[in-house]
């Protein structure tokens, strides 16, 4: 793997780490789409930073965009607290307005400079190795420095305030009672989200940073209910999707960001279908098994009422079941060791007697 490949994979990995660490708490708080709102609403802040600094320097743009990100969060919360609109409607009302303001400012005042939509909103991760800065006489990819710093900052924040974030996420009232300052934690989290979103979409694009903030934590949420495990799973999913997505993009000669996002989407669909907690297929299988167990227990109750070992036909007549229903229930009872079949007649085992006695009680 050449140096450019390493830079691209490391950039995607650092974005995954930075985004997933915050995304877990956003998903749990049902605020995950704020990352999408911030990535679009930040445009006026970038334009303002360009106007004040006279260039497209990263730090002023990052500060201006983060300020607009906080304004977006505050505006959404004010609208939600007014009671007139829900949070999704508030997000849908705020970020198109701010984004439109930024587009108008660019089109009116910065037509003759290199400040267009590609420069301020749509990143391309393939160019990450080319965008370098000079440090100690050596060219270093800016994306690695920026996202490395943001990933480290987010990790330190989550590590230092893990207990406070956990309590305030699940019970803000309890957090306030314990003196954890949930409001301060909330706006610190939103500030870091603003920095992370804006810092990342210059390198990987708005779509991919939103995918990293939402999808790995959502996958982890489908797989576990323990916060510590959720954080680790989210990081693993984000990093693996970066590596696998890049490899597939090279193999298929496709968009790197698009392939990574597609891998994330495929992982989410797999978790949605096969999660042991709430997977669609897993839930259907569990319900079918529960129905089979219920039918088998009904059969035990009926069998318990016979003076002599009955046949399958006797049980079907007693329960008013079809032959197929009776056969399935007998199969389940035999599998669990609740009955024995001898010469076509059914008798209860000790565990079957206990089970039938439990139902009778």
ZAMARGU-4260 file (C-alpha; in steps of 0.2 Angstrom, whole numbers, plus 5000, padded with zeros to 4 digits):
<rodrens>
0) 5000/5000/5000 | 5007/5017/4995 | 5008/5032/5005 | 4992/5040/4997 | 4982/5024/5001
5) 4988/5025/5019 | 4983/5044/5021 | 4966/5040/5013 | 4962/5025/5024 | 4969/5034/5040
10) 4958/5050/5036 | 4942/5039/5034 | 4947/5030/5050 | 4950/5046/5060 | 4933/5053/5054
15) 4925/5037/5059 | 4932/5037/5077 | 4928/5056/5079 | 4911/5054/5072 | 4906/5038/5081
20) 4911/5044/5098 | 4899/5058/5098 | 4886/5049/5087 | 4882/5036/5101 | 4876/5049/5112
25) 4867/5058/5098 | 4858/5042/5093 | 4853/5038/5111 | 4846/5056/5113 | 4837/5055/5096
30) 4847/5070/5090 | 4857/5061/5076 | 4851/5071/5062 | 4858/5087/5069 | 4875/5082/5061
35) 4866/5084/5044 | 4859/5100/5049 | 4875/5107/5055 | 4885/5101/5039 | 4873/5112/5028
40) 4869/5126/5040 | 4888/5129/5043 | 4890/5138/5026 | 4886/5156/5032 | 4899/5154/5045
45) 4912/5148/5032 | 4908/5163/5021 | 4909/5175/5036 | 4926/5168/5041 | 4932/5170/5023
50) 4926/5188/5023 | 4935/5192/5040 | 4951/5182/5036 | 4953/5186/5018 | 4956/5168/5013
55) 4950/5150/5015 | 4961/5146/5030 | 4955/5131/5040 | 4955/5137/5057 | 4944/5153/5054
60) 4933/5142/5043 | 4931/5129/5057 | 4927/5142/5070 | 4915/5151/5059 | 4906/5135/5054
65) 4906/5129/5072 | 4898/5145/5078 | 4884/5142/5065 | 4882/5124/5070 | 4879/5130/5088
70) 4866/5143/5081 | 4858/5129/5072 | 4857/5119/5088 | 4850/5133/5098 | 4837/5138/5085
75) 4831/5120/5083 | 4829/5118/5102 | 4820/5135/5104 | 4808/5130/5090 | 4805/5113/5099
80) 4803/5120/5116 | 4790/5132/5109 | 4778/5117/5108 | 4773/5122/5090 | 4784/5110/5080
85) 4792/5093/5083 | 4811/5092/5083 | 4812/5084/5065 | 4801/5099/5058 | 4812/5111/5068
90) 4828/5104/5060 | 4819/5104/5043 | 4815/5123/5045 | 4832/5129/5052 | 4845/5121/5041
95) 4838/5125/5024 | 4836/5143/5029 | 4854/5145/5035 | 4861/5135/5020 | 4851/5146/5008
100) 4858/5162/5017 | 4876/5155/5014 | 4872/5151/4996 | 4866/5168/4993 | 4881/5176/5001
105) 4893/5166/4990 | 4883/5170/4974 | 4882/5189/4978 | 4899/5193/4985 | 4911/5180/4981
110) 4909/5176/4963 | 4926/5180/4957 | 4936/5170/4971 | 4938/5152/4974 | 4924/5150/4986
115) 4911/5139/4978 | 4901/5124/4984 | 4915/5112/4980 | 4927/5122/4991 | 4916/5124/5006
120) 4904/5109/5007 | 4908/5094/4996 | 4925/5086/5000 | 4934/5072/4991 | 4943/5060/5002
125) 4954/5055/4987 | 4962/5072/4987 | 4967/5071/5006 | 4985/5066/5002 | 4987/5081/4991
130) 4981/5094/5003 | 4996/5097/5014 | 5004/5109/5026 | 5022/5112/5030 | 5028/5107/5047
135) 5046/5107/5052 | 5051/5106/5033 | 5040/5092/5029 | 5023/5091/5020 | 5010/5083/5031
140) 4992/5080/5025 | 4981/5093/5033 | 4966/5080/5035 | 4977/5069/5046 | 4982/5083/5058
145) 4964/5090/5059 | 4955/5074/5061 | 4968/5067/5072 | 4966/5082/5084 | 4947/5081/5083
150) 4947/5062/5086 | 4959/5064/5101 | 4948/5079/5108 | 4932/5069/5107 | 4940/5054/5115
155) 4947/5064/5129 | 4930/5072/5131 | 4920/5055/5131 | 4933/5047/5143 | 4934/5061/5156
160) 4915/5064/5156 | 4909/5046/5152 | 4899/5044/5168 | 4891/5062/5167 | 4887/5059/5149
165) 4879/5042/5153 | 4868/5049/5167 | 4863/5065/5157 | 4859/5055/5142 | 4847/5043/5150
170) 4840/5054/5164 | 4844/5073/5163 | 4834/5077/5179 | 4845/5065/5189 | 4861/5072/5181
175) 4855/5089/5187 | 4851/5083/5204 | 4869/5075/5205 | 4877/5091/5200 | 4883/5085/5183
180) 4877/5101/5173 | 4868/5092/5159 | 4865/5108/5150 | 4884/5112/5149 | 4888/5094/5144
185) 4874/5095/5130 | 4882/5111/5123 | 4899/5105/5124 | 4894/5089/5115 | 4885/5100/5101
190) 4901/5111/5100 | 4912/5096/5097 | 4899/5089/5085 | 4900/5106/5075 | 4919/5106/5075
195) 4919/5087/5070 | 4906/5089/5056 | 4914/5104/5048 | 4932/5098/5050 | 4927/5081/5042
200) 4917/5087/5027 | 4931/5097/5020 | 4940/5080/5018 | 4927/5067/5016 | 4911/5076/5011
205) 4895/5080/5020 | 4887/5064/5016 | 4901/5053/5023 | 4903/5062/5040 | 4884/5061/5042
210) 4885/5042/5039 | 4899/5040/5051 | 4890/5050/5065 | 4874/5040/5063 | 4876/5023/5056
215) 4890/5015/5066 | 4881/5020/5083 | 4864/5015/5076 | 4871/4998/5071 | 4879/4996/5089
220) 4862/5001/5097 | 4854/4986/5087 | 4867/4974/5094 | 4869/4979/5112 | 4861/4990/5126
225) 4877/4992/5136 | 4884/5010/5133 | 4902/5005/5135 | 4900/4990/5122 | 4890/5001/5111
230) 4905/5014/5110 | 4917/5000/5106 | 4906/4992/5093 | 4903/5009/5085 | 4921/5012/5083
235) 4925/4995/5076 | 4911/4996/5063 | 4917/5013/5058 | 4935/5008/5056 | 4931/4991/5047
240) 4919/5000/5035 | 4933/5013/5031 | 4945/4999/5026 | 4933/4988/5017 | 4925/5002/5008
245) 4941/5009/5002 | 4947/4991/4996 | 4930/4989/4987 | 4932/5006/4979 | 4949/5002/4972
250) 4943/4985/4966 | 4927/4992/4957 | 4935/5009/4952 | 4921/5018/4961 | 4919/5033/4972
255) 4928/5030/4989 | 4916/5040/5000 | 4901/5032/4991 | 4908/5015/4993 | 4912/5017/5012
260) 4894/5024/5014 | 4887/5009/5005 | 4897/4997/5016 | 4890/5006/5031 | 4873/5005/5024
265) 4875/4986/5021 | 4881/4983/5039 | 4866/4993/5045 | 4854/4982/5035 | 4863/4966/5041
270) 4861/4972/5059 | 4843/4977/5056 | 4839/4960/5050 | 4849/4949/5061 | 4852/4958/5077
275) 4850/4946/5092 | 4840/4960/5101 | 4828/4967/5089 | 4833/4960/5071 | 4818/4958/5060
280) 4822/4940/5055 | 4827/4936/5073 | 4811/4943/5080 | 4801/4934/5068 | 4810/4918/5072
285) 4808/4921/5091 | 4789/4924/5089 | 4788/4908/5078 | 4797/4899/5092 | 4786/4906/5105
290) 4770/4901/5096 | 4777/4883/5094 | 4781/4882/5113 | 4764/4889/5117 | 4756/4876/5106
295) 4767/4862/5113 | 4761/4867/5131 | 4743/4867/5126 | 4746/4849/5120 | 4754/4845/5136
300) 4739/4851/5145 | 4727/4840/5134 | 4739/4825/5136 | 4739/4827/5155 | 4720/4825/5155
305) 4720/4808/5147 | 4718/4792/5158 | 4728/4782/5145 | 4741/4787/5133 | 4732/4795/5118
310) 4737/4795/5100 | 4740/4810/5089 | 4722/4808/5082 | 4715/4808/5100 | 4725/4824/5104
315) 4719/4833/5088 | 4701/4828/5092 | 4703/4835/5110 | 4711/4851/5105 | 4701/4853/5089
320) 4717/4855/5079 | 4721/4850/5061 | 4734/4835/5059 | 4747/4848/5054 | 4745/4858/5069
325) 4746/4843/5080 | 4761/4837/5071 | 4770/4853/5074 | 4766/4854/5092 | 4771/4836/5095
330) 4788/4839/5086 | 4791/4854/5098 | 4787/4844/5113 | 4797/4829/5107 | 4812/4841/5104
335) 4811/4848/5121 | 4810/4831/5129 | 4792/4834/5136 | 4784/4818/5129 | 4789/4801/5123
340) 4781/4792/5108 | 4779/4773/5110 | 4769/4764/5097 | 4760/4779/5091 | 4754/4783/5109
345) 4760/4799/5119 | 4766/4799/5137 | 4773/4813/5147 | 4791/4814/5153 | 4795/4820/5171
350) 4799/4837/5163 | 4783/4837/5153 | 4773/4833/5169 | 4781/4847/5178 | 4777/4859/5163
355) 4759/4853/5162 | 4757/4855/5181 | 4764/4872/5179 | 4750/4877/5167 | 4737/4868/5177
360) 4743/4879/5192
</rodrens>
